[in-house]
Amino acid sequence: MEEEISSKLSKQNKEFSEEIQTGEATKSTSVEGANGNDCIHVCTVENLNTQENQDISYENNVSPIEQFDGSKVRNEPEPSTPEVNIPDGGFGWIVCFAAMIINGTVFGIINSFGILFVPLVDKFSKIDSSIAFKTSWVGSVCAGVTFLMTMLAGVLCDVIGIRQTGVLGAVLGTIGLVSSAFVTKLEVLYLTFGSAFIFSPSLVILGHYFSRHIGIANGIVAFGNAFFSILMSLALPELLKYLDIKYTFLCLGGLYLAMTVASLTFKPLLPKEDRNADDETSSKTKSKVSKICRPIQKAVNFDLWKIRAFTIWVVSTGVGLFGYFVPFVHLVKHAKDLFPDENGNILITILQITSALSRIVFGKLSDAECVNRIYLNMAAVILSGIVTVCIPFATVYYGLIIIAVILGVTDGIFVFIKGPIAVDIVGPRNVGHAYGFFSGDINI
């Protein structure tokens, strides 16, 4: 019997070798043992190609030999994340409009603090002779805290939700402004005046409702900043004519209360990213320090800094901002020194108008497939730097007007495009953390 089996095997091996050389498929064959149950199998080859350097791929990178001897375990495929249909319109435009109102209200109040500055000084000047310097810090602290707290707001968007974080920010802002109406000591305004968590959710939510139109959506929201700033600059002086600073704060608190309703539209569509799964193999080797830091690592997505494009974008933007605001501060004074007969204040008005319009125009343009948003941002920053250098060389007033127009256009691009770039680099689910790091960098 053994000789008969050996003969059959030799014959089959010979046929198998011949078929390999001819490239033909060979079916699996078997030889019965003496007891009729045991089988000796010959490996199967399907459509074998004998060309040189031909790659043979196996499913999940596991070869049949590795499957047999157990040297590599085949992992079960992970369940795919259910696809979410981003509307790119419809109810998303209502969300965009609500975000525009929120952003406009927040920055309209911040940018119009100069109007509130005078009545605040008049109110507290009887108590402290150096009150002007202390009062100026109220607006600075408000702006700084608004940007700095976006880091915590991004974490809260992941932990408790975007809508909940927006409502929390609106409620805290309402309480703060209402409390500001009743303070008797100026330093208390450092804690009560301004907002904390409302800004970030209004930007994060856009990635849940827009993909192809993410640029124009961010442009509309950024347009609200400029529009409401102009509106506040016109409305607050009229309001202060008829009302005391106390009741003006109450009116501003009412605006924040209205933002609570606007925040209710922030219904997230994308599922949260699960970053809390523990690696059982590596967890055994964790040190005590890493175990203490692990809750922080779960809450804050520090992995974003491993993305080279994100790191370069954030760091370079922070460095560039050292000189970015120079013309905004000194352009009017420079114009009055060179051209005392001209109205230097009109330059800021021109800059604000062109900035507002460019947010809409270039927001729509950035949605085109042929436009690279990162390159567009780079071009705007470089052009802004070149124009700033040209300010001392402007010998006629119309030259400063042209500079103001260009600065307005580049400013509009810089303001709106941070949202689409963040989505492009880190994805819509990580935008909250990206905004937090970006705004923290700007604040520093």
HELIX and SHEET records of a PDB file:
HELIX    1   1 GLU A    2  THR A   22  1                                  21    
HELIX    2   2 GLU A   59  ASN A   61  5                                   3    
HELIX    3   3 PRO A   64  ASP A   69  1                                   6    
HELIX    4   4 PHE A   91  ASN A  111  1                                  21    
HELIX    5   5 PHE A  113  PHE A  124  1                                  12    
HELIX    6   6 ILE A  131  LEU A  148  1                                  18    
HELIX    7   7 THR A  150  VAL A  159  1                                  10    
HELIX    8   8 ILE A  162  SER A  180  1                                  19    
HELIX    9   9 LEU A  186  VAL A  188  5                                   3    
HELIX   10  10 LEU A  189  THR A  192  1                                   4    
HELIX   11  11 PHE A  199  VAL A  204  1                                   6    
HELIX   12  12 LEU A  206  TYR A  209  1                                   4    
HELIX   13  13 ILE A  214  TYR A  242  1                                  29    
HELIX   14  14 ILE A  245  SER A  263  1                                  19    
HELIX   15  15 GLU A  280  SER A  283  1                                   4    
HELIX   16  16 LYS A  288  ALA A  299  1                                  12    
HELIX   17  17 PHE A  302  LYS A  306  5                                   5    
HELIX   18  18 ARG A  308  GLY A  320  1                                  13    
HELIX   19  19 VAL A  326  LEU A  338  1                                  13    
HELIX   20  20 ASN A  345  LEU A  365  1                                  21    
HELIX   21  21 ARG A  373  CYS A  390  1                                  18    
HELIX   22  22 ILE A  391  PHE A  393  5                                   3    
HELIX   23  23 TYR A  397  VAL A  426  1                                  30    
HELIX   24  24 PRO A  428  ASN A  430  5                                   3    
HELIX   25  25 VAL A  431  ASN A  443  1                                  13    
SHEET    1   A 2 THR A  29  GLU A  32  0                                        
SHEET    2   A 2 CYS A  39  VAL A  42 -1                                        
END                                                                             
